Amino acid sequence: MSKPLKFRNQGYGAAKIARRNNVEYTVHYDYWKDGKKADAPYYVGIWDLKTHDHVDTGRSRRFASEQEAFDFCQDVCDGRVRLSDLKKEAQAIADAEEAAYRKQIDDQVAAFRDVLADQGVSLKGFLVCLKSWDDLRSDAHVALWRSLADDGKEGAE
């Protein structure tokens, strides 16, 4: 094991920083994760200042205590954990999130197309109508909504 990293406070922020061999290790504290109290509030950011490589473990690895995060930084410094492996791990998580997002968008588009098909409207026809709706003034919007409400009252009688 090499000489231990010495972390120092970073101003008023919740980060502590150490540097060794042109690599900067930052331990961050984030009380909230995804709108809930984080079970493991600490994560690590690692910058290779020579190659401008950066990896952040905020999504992949979080730590329950500050000491665990310091130990992880020491493992990276000593070579037990490779920066390239961390980058691959972070990229795999980002790719999975992107794929899930794209699937969600595709599902929403398919559902919307189904709604249009049920109404007998083509997507192109809907977009043309939407464009002309956007070109109307706001008082014309109000008048159209009012006439729609009036049509509904007549149908109810």
Secondary structure, DSSP 8 states (H G I E B T S, - for coil): -------EE-TTSS-EEEEETTEEEEEEE-SEETTEE-SS-EEEEEEETTTTEEEE-TTT--BSSHHHHHHHHHHHHHTSS-HHHHHHHHHHHHHHHHHHHHHHHHHHHHHHHHHHHHHT--HHHHHHHHHHHHHS-HHHHHHHHHHHHHHHHHHH-
